[in-house]
Amino acid sequence: MLSRRIFVAISLLAGVTPAAAQVTPPRGSAMRTELMNALRPRVEAEIGGQIEFFVRTLRVVDPWAYMHVIPQRPGGGTIDWSRTKFHEEMREGYMSDGTMALIRRSGMRWSVIELAIGPSDVAWDGWRQQRRLPRKLFTDE
């Protein structure tokens, strides 16, 4: 068991995951940085302005990654949704402050495949079913 943990830790540092292993890249790891950098431009384009993320869920089952994050302004400032294209939906209570994303690695590059900004439901379940992805990518259940 210990050798498996060491293998997973070394793999994470190298930016790869063992086949069928579900991992959460730790803060400061190359893989976590790559995933955040893949998602950030898409969310910034939708919300506007600079964004960083508070991570609720980050799971990788190679070559897929699932992220459930809360976008925030640099330094932890909240998003002023009244200044975004989502102002009506947020004001009416039709959306959450979260973002869900399905990301896939091709070679050494991560790309956003699905993006749900402000989902009020479990957006990932349709993604999982459509692509026949393992449930452990999205949940501990």
N, C-alpha and C positions, 0 to 999 in steps of 0.2 A: 504494500500500500504506500509506504513512504517513497519507494522508487517511482511510483506513478505520479505522486505529488511533485517530486523533483522534476520529472519529465515535463509535466504540465507547466510548472514554473519556468523552466528553461525555454519551453516552446513559446510561452507568452512573451518572454523577454526578446525572443527572436522574431516575434510577430506572426507565429503560426500556431494553430491549435491541432492537437491530435484528432484523428478522425472520430466523429461521433461524440466527442467530449463537449460538454456544456461548460463554458468558463465565463468568468466575469473579469475582464482585464482590469488590473489594479490601477489606481491613480498613479500618474507619472510613467506608465508603461507606453511603449511605442505604439502598440495596437490601440490603446484607448485614445491617444492623441490623434492617430490616423482616423479613427471613427468620428471623433468630434469634428475634425477638420473636413471630413466628407459631408457631414450634416450641416455644419454652420452656414455655408454660403446659401444653401437652399432656404433655410429658415430666415436668414437675414433678408433675402430677396422677397419673401412673403410678408414679413413683419416690418421690415425697414430698420435701419440702424444697426449698430454693433450688438452682437448677442454672445452670451456664454450660457452654459447649461448647468442646472442643478439636476443631477442624474438620479432618477427613481429606480430604473431598471436598465441594466446593460448586460446582455447575454450574447455569447458567440457559440455557434455550432457551425464550424467551418463548412462551407464558405459563407455562411449567413451570419448576420448580426441583427439583433433587435434592440431598439433603444426607446425608452419612455423617459422623456426629459421635460423639465420646465424651463423654457427660455427666460432669460433675465438679462438685464443690462450689465455691462462690466462692473464688477465690484459688488454684485448682488442686488442691484436696483430692480424694482418690478417694472414690467412692461406697462406703459400707459396705453391700454387698448383703445382708448378713445381717439388716439392719433394713428390708428392702423386701419386697414381696409376691413378688419374684423369688428369694428366698433359696434355695429348694430347687433351682430350675433352675440357678442359678449354682453352688451347692455341688456339684451332680451333673455340672457341666461341659456342660450342655445349651444354654447361651447364652453369648454374647460380651458384652463391656462396651460395644459400639457401639450406635448407633441410626441407622436409615435412615429417611428421610422423602421423600415425594413431595408437593410443594407447588404450588399453582396460584394464579396471580393472576387476579382478577376485578376489573376497574376498577383501583382503587389499593390493593386489599387482597389480601394473601396468605393462603391457607387451607391447612391440612394436609389432604391427601386420603388419603394412606396413611401408616402409621406402623408400624415394626417395631423394637421395643426388644429388644436382645440377639439379633439374628438369628445363627444358626449357618450360614447359607447366603446366597446372593445373592437377597435379597428383591425387588430391583428388577427382575429379569428378567420375573417375572410381571406386574408393573405395566406394564412396557414393552410386552409383548405384548398385554395386555388393552386398552390404550389406543392402541396403534400409535404409540408415541412413538419419536423418533429415538434410536438407540444412543448418539450423541455426548452426550446428556444425562447418561448414566450412566458412560461409560468413554471412554478415549482409544484403545481398540482399533479 
